[in-house]
Amino acid sequence: MADMAFVVDTQAQGVAAHHRTGSAEFWSTEARLDPDSTKPNPLELLLGSLTGCMTVVMQMIAREQGWTQVEADYHVQGALDPRGLMGDPSVAPYFHTVTLAVQVRGVPKDQGPWLQKEVGRRCPVHRLLEAAGVHLSESWQFEPATAR
């Protein structure tokens, strides 16, 4: 199978950046340097990329398993030591811990632990964080599908 390519073009405007992909546009900035901003910062976008990627992988797995109404809610928090960001070479400038709470609905209860492991194994962003040595603390809860 051929590699998949992903492209983002970015135009920096002060501390803000305008990003364009083939199908979307979005902004990032740092509120500490741009106090009037309502845009997310790159680290918030990374956490959103983690949960977004996990969602896509979870839905791929759900389709493979024939599960038709899988939904998830996430709460994710990252912690880093700002000394690395401020230039201290002895401190890693990236998250040292990411805490993730996941509530999943619509998965057979006995398949929950397997699903958690499979999402972690197959999600590129999850694996990237692990490979960087980021401690991922995960709490997963599984509930029956909700009626609509």
Steps between C-alpha positions, in 0.01 A plus 500: 500500500631847411580756770232756580611863473370787712566864413444822695599842369545768765527879482637653820360836606675613818439228759193378312516247219242433230506136391349354183455138405336359191162513673516743794642820643578573863702735718733461793663751732621536856263694724785595737653699213172599332255570787212596268510164326229237517702257289647177639871469557706228328509282813121510530485404132732206570268376776205545263695309235543215747129471578402561138738229382373262767144568383584414139684182599217399735247540219719297263514221756126527567425453130736203483318343797148583373425732793260761364453763772835563666542843656767644727558805718852602599659725757872544445758704687870540429765618745845633419779670684519853349873523565562285190284727286688801640835357393633283782679220308473261797118495481295348216281772343209265431229340713639269765154374593173475311193400701210364298149408615290320240131406524393259228145398415383222271780246542433154645620518864731202462673671204587824682853411615582358157369817330708723729816305420423489127433875477828569679685262271358638175464875567798684344484797739472274807799298380700817425448627855600162641811492280597844635490358851187690603327325790140432390267451794171362365166431664236332281134440589261296288123542490225348288387691190271795571153507348440774247 
